[in-house]
């Protein structure tokens, strides 16, 4: 299995989601949340659970 950086996965998802997701407004919002999380270094969620 090839190891790929999480940032690359997020970038790929952000590039494709708006083109493929059925709800364009929601897709833009999701992309915004993902990019914000990436910019913050993917902080852990509640109780230390990794949210991304």
N, CA, C and O atoms as a printed pandas DataFrame, in Angstrom:
     atom_number atom_name residue_name chain_id  residue_number  x_coord  y_coord  z_coord
0              1         N          UNK        A               1    0.836   -1.179    0.000
1              2        CA          UNK        A               1    0.000    0.000    0.000
2              3         C          UNK        A               1    0.879    1.240    0.000
3              4         O          UNK        A               1    1.883    1.300    0.711
4              5         N          UNK        A               2    0.505    2.210   -0.786
5              6        CA          UNK        A               2    1.261    3.454   -0.873
6              7         C          UNK        A               2    0.783    4.396    0.220
7              8         O          UNK        A               2   -0.416    4.630    0.375
8              9         N          UNK        A               3    1.732    4.932    0.974
9             10        CA          UNK        A               3    1.379    5.914    1.989
10            11         C          UNK        A               3    1.288    7.281    1.331
11            12         O          UNK        A               3    2.204    7.708    0.629
12            13         N          UNK        A               4    0.173    7.962    1.565
13            14        CA          UNK        A               4   -0.030    9.289    1.004
14            15         C          UNK        A               4   -0.368   10.237    2.148
15            16         O          UNK        A               4   -1.135    9.905    3.052
16            17         N          UNK        A               5    0.211   11.394    2.085
17            18        CA          UNK        A               5   -0.018   12.403    3.100
18            19         C          UNK        A               5   -1.497   12.773    3.192
19            20         O          UNK        A               5   -2.174   12.888    2.170
20            21         N          UNK        A               6   -1.987   12.956    4.386
21            22        CA          UNK        A               6   -3.385   13.313    4.608
22            23         C          UNK        A               6   -3.739   14.604    3.878
23            24         O          UNK        A               6   -4.849   14.742    3.363
24            25         N          UNK        A               7   -2.803   15.548    3.830
25            26        CA          UNK        A               7   -3.054   16.807    3.146
26            27         C          UNK        A               7   -3.367   16.579    1.677
27            28         O          UNK        A               7   -4.239   17.245    1.119
28            29         N          UNK        A               8   -2.674   15.659    1.053
29            30        CA          UNK        A               8   -2.942   15.353   -0.350
30            31         C          UNK        A               8   -4.339   14.782   -0.517
31            32         O          UNK        A               8   -5.036   15.135   -1.468
32            33         N          UNK        A               9   -4.759   13.915    0.378
33            34        CA          UNK        A               9   -6.114   13.357    0.323
34            35         C          UNK        A               9   -7.158   14.470    0.429
35            36         O          UNK        A               9   -8.136   14.487   -0.318
36            37         N          UNK        A              10   -6.942   15.390    1.354
37            38        CA          UNK        A              10   -7.880   16.501    1.539
38            39         C          UNK        A              10   -7.915   17.376    0.290
39            40         O          UNK        A              10   -8.989   17.798   -0.137
40            41         N          UNK        A              11   -6.761   17.650   -0.294
41            42        CA          UNK        A              11   -6.713   18.464   -1.508
42            43         C          UNK        A              11   -7.474   17.804   -2.654
43            44         O          UNK        A              11   -8.208   18.467   -3.386
44            45         N          UNK        A              12   -7.295   16.507   -2.802
45            46        CA          UNK        A              12   -7.993   15.770   -3.866
46            47         C          UNK        A              12   -9.500   15.797   -3.629
47            48         O          UNK        A              12  -10.278   16.039   -4.551
48            49         N          UNK        A              13   -9.900   15.550   -2.397
49            50        CA          UNK        A              13  -11.322   15.580   -2.059
50            51         C          UNK        A              13  -11.913   16.961   -2.311
51            52         O          UNK        A              13  -13.000   17.077   -2.876
52            53         N          UNK        A              14  -11.212   18.001   -1.899
53            54        CA          UNK        A              14  -11.700   19.371   -2.094
54            55         C          UNK        A              14  -11.813   19.723   -3.578
55            56         O          UNK        A              14  -12.678   20.511   -3.962
56            57         N          UNK        A              15  -10.962   19.156   -4.399
57            58        CA          UNK        A              15  -11.024   19.424   -5.833
58            59         C          UNK        A              15  -12.205   18.713   -6.491
59            60         O          UNK        A              15  -12.810   19.248   -7.420
60            61         N          UNK        A              16  -12.530   17.531   -6.025
61            62        CA          UNK        A              16  -13.569   16.729   -6.682
62            63         C          UNK        A              16  -14.960   16.884   -6.086
63            64         O          UNK        A              16  -15.953   16.727   -6.796
64            65         N          UNK        A              17  -15.050   17.184   -4.813
65            66        CA          UNK        A              17  -16.344   17.228   -4.137
66            67         C          UNK        A              17  -17.332   18.198   -4.789
67            68         O          UNK        A              17  -18.472   17.806   -5.038
68            69         N          UNK        A              18  -16.953   19.433   -5.073
69            70        CA          UNK        A              18  -17.927   20.351   -5.671
70            71         C          UNK        A              18  -18.431   19.898   -7.048
71            72         O          UNK        A              18  -19.535   20.261   -7.454
72            73         N          UNK        A              19  -17.643   19.123   -7.750
73            74        CA          UNK        A              19  -18.033   18.654   -9.085
74            75         C          UNK        A              19  -18.962   17.450   -9.019
75            76         O          UNK        A              19  -19.733   17.217   -9.949
76            77         N          UNK        A              20  -18.902   16.694   -7.951
77            78        CA          UNK        A              20  -19.608   15.412   -7.887
78            79         C          UNK        A              20  -20.744   15.350   -6.874
79            80         O          UNK        A              20  -21.655   14.535   -7.017
80            81         N          UNK        A              21  -20.700   16.195   -5.860
81            82        CA          UNK        A              21  -21.688   16.132   -4.785
82            83         C          UNK        A              21  -23.017   16.699   -5.279
83            84         O          UNK        A              21  -23.037   17.679   -6.023
84            85         N          UNK        A              22  -24.102   16.098   -4.877
85            86        CA          UNK        A              22  -25.431   16.468   -5.373
86            87         C          UNK        A              22  -25.896   17.838   -4.879
87            88         O          UNK        A              22  -26.767   18.451   -5.496
88            89         N          UNK        A              23  -25.335   18.318   -3.791
89            90        CA          UNK        A              23  -25.774   19.580   -3.203
90            91         C          UNK        A              23  -24.622   20.584   -3.237
91            92         O          UNK        A              23  -23.777   20.573   -2.342
92            93         N          UNK        A              24  -24.573   21.449   -4.249
93            94        CA          UNK        A              24  -23.431   22.349   -4.433
94            95         C          UNK        A              24  -23.148   23.252   -3.233
95            96         O          UNK        A              24  -21.987   23.459   -2.880
96            97         N          UNK        A              25  -24.185   23.789   -2.607
97            98        CA          UNK        A              25  -23.960   24.664   -1.454
98            99         C          UNK        A              25  -23.315   23.903   -0.303
99           100         O          UNK        A              25  -22.398   24.401    0.350
100          101         N          UNK        A              26  -23.802   22.700   -0.064
101          102        CA          UNK        A              26  -23.227   21.870    0.997
102          103         C          UNK        A              26  -21.789   21.487    0.655
103          104         O          UNK        A              26  -20.928   21.451    1.534
104          105         N          UNK        A              27  -21.533   21.207   -0.600
105          106        CA          UNK        A              27  -20.177   20.833   -1.020
106          107         C          UNK        A              27  -19.204   21.971   -0.742
107          108         O          UNK        A              27  -18.100   21.739   -0.250
108          109         N          UNK        A              28  -19.607   23.195   -1.055
109          110        CA          UNK        A              28  -18.732   24.347   -0.794
110          111         C          UNK        A              28  -18.484   24.512    0.701
111          112         O          UNK        A              28  -17.373   24.850    1.112
112          113         N          UNK        A              29  -19.501   24.279    1.510
113          114        CA          UNK        A              29  -19.345   24.393    2.953
114          115         C          UNK        A              29  -18.405   23.307    3.484
115          116         O          UNK        A              29  -17.546   23.578    4.323
116          117         N          UNK        A              30  -18.571   22.102    2.998
117          118        CA          UNK        A              30  -17.707   20.986    3.417
118          119         C          UNK        A              30  -16.257   21.261    3.039
119          120         O          UNK        A              30  -15.343   21.035    3.832
120          121         N          UNK        A              31  -16.058   21.749    1.825
121          122        CA          UNK        A              31  -14.701   22.079    1.366
122          123         C          UNK        A              31  -14.094   23.151    2.272
123          124         O          UNK        A              31  -12.916   23.076    2.620
124          125         N          UNK        A              32  -14.892   24.143    2.651
125          126        CA          UNK        A              32  -14.399   25.184    3.552
126          127         C          UNK        A              32  -13.975   24.634    4.897
127          128         O          UNK        A              32  -12.938   25.027    5.433
128          129         N          UNK        A              33  -14.764   23.732    5.445
129          130        CA          UNK        A              33  -14.439   23.111    6.737
130          131         C          UNK        A              33  -13.168   22.278    6.618
131          132         O          UNK        A              33  -12.303   22.332    7.493
132          133         N          UNK        A              34  -13.052   21.516    5.551
133          134        CA          UNK        A              34  -11.860   20.679    5.364
134          135         C          UNK        A              34  -10.605   21.530    5.212
135          136         O          UNK        A              34   -9.564   21.218    5.791
136          137         N          UNK        A              35  -10.706   22.601    4.434
137          138        CA          UNK        A              35   -9.534   23.466    4.246
138          139         C          UNK        A              35   -9.156   24.188    5.531
139          140         O          UNK        A              35   -7.973   24.381    5.808
140          141         N          UNK        A              36  -10.144   24.585    6.314
141          142        CA          UNK        A              36   -9.851   25.229    7.602
142          143         C          UNK        A              36   -9.160   24.248    8.542
143          144         O          UNK        A              36   -8.205   24.611    9.229
144          145         N          UNK        A              37   -9.637   23.013    8.574
145          146        CA          UNK        A              37   -9.011   21.996    9.421
146          147         C          UNK        A              37   -7.584   21.721    8.969
147          148         O          UNK        A              37   -6.686   21.553    9.795
148          149         N          UNK        A              38   -7.379   21.677    7.656
149          150        CA          UNK        A              38   -6.027   21.459    7.129
150          151         C          UNK        A              38   -5.109   22.595    7.547
151          152         O          UNK        A              38   -3.961   22.363    7.924
152          153         N          UNK        A              39   -5.612   23.827    7.482
153          154        CA          UNK        A              39   -4.802   24.993    7.839
154          155         C          UNK        A              39   -4.428   24.993    9.319
155          156         O          UNK        A              39   -3.379   25.512    9.701
156          157         N          UNK        A              40   -5.293   24.408   10.148
157          158        CA          UNK        A              40   -5.037   24.338   11.584
158          159         C          UNK        A              40   -4.223   23.109   11.977
159          160         O          UNK        A              40   -3.933   22.905   13.156
160          161         N          UNK        A              41   -3.861   22.311   11.014
161          162        CA          UNK        A              41   -3.057   21.125   11.308
162          163         C          UNK        A              41   -3.874   19.939   11.751
163          164         O          UNK        A              41   -3.357   19.060   12.441
164          165         N          UNK        A              42   -5.149   19.888   11.371
165          166        CA          UNK        A              42   -6.036   18.770   11.691
166          167         C          UNK        A              42   -6.112   18.510   13.186
167          168         O          UNK        A              42   -5.707   17.445   13.651
168          169         N          UNK        A              43   -6.633   19.482   13.952
169          170        CA          UNK        A              43   -6.739   19.255   15.396
170          171         C          UNK        A              43   -7.664   18.084   15.706
171          172         O          UNK        A              43   -8.588   17.780   14.951
172          173         N          UNK        A              44   -7.401   17.449   16.812
173          174        CA          UNK        A              44   -8.227   16.309   17.229
174          175         C          UNK        A              44   -9.603   16.797   17.657
175          176         O          UNK        A              44   -9.759   17.935   18.100
176          177         N          UNK        A              45  -10.576   15.947   17.524
177          178        CA          UNK        A              45  -11.940   16.280   17.907
178          179         C          UNK        A              45  -12.182   15.995   19.376
179          180         O          UNK        A              45  -11.230   15.931   20.154
180          181         N          UNK        A              46  -13.433   15.822   19.771
181          182        CA          UNK        A              46  -13.767   15.580   21.177
182          183         C          UNK        A              46  -13.034   14.356   21.726
183          184         O          UNK        A              46  -12.897   13.338   21.047
184          185         N          UNK        A              47  -12.584   14.476   22.927
185          186        CA          UNK        A              47  -11.917   13.391   23.644
186          187         C          UNK        A              47  -10.703   12.855   22.885
187          188         O          UNK        A              47  -10.352   11.682   23.006
188          189         N          UNK        A              48  -10.067   13.731   22.102
189          190        CA          UNK        A              48   -8.868   13.337   21.379
190          191         C          UNK        A              48   -9.104   12.477   20.161
191          192         O          UNK        A              48   -8.152   11.949   19.586
192          193         N          UNK        A              49  -10.349   12.323   19.754
193          194        CA          UNK        A              49  -10.654   11.517   18.576
194          195         C          UNK        A              49  -10.301   12.327   17.344
195          196         O          UNK        A              49  -10.713   13.481   17.219
196          197         N          UNK        A              50   -9.562   11.751   16.456
197          198        CA          UNK        A              50   -9.184   12.416   15.230
198          199         C          UNK        A              50  -10.435   12.568   14.351
199          200         O          UNK        A              50  -11.058   11.572   13.982
200          201         N          UNK        A              51  -10.798   13.806   14.021
201          202        CA          UNK        A              51  -12.038   14.049   13.286
202          203         C          UNK        A              51  -11.871   13.947   11.789
203          204         O          UNK        A              51  -12.866   13.875   11.067
204          205         N          UNK        A              52  -10.664   13.938   11.305
205          206        CA          UNK        A              52  -10.471   13.851    9.855
206          207         C          UNK        A              52   -9.660   12.629    9.558
207          208         O          UNK        A              52   -9.369   12.348    8.396
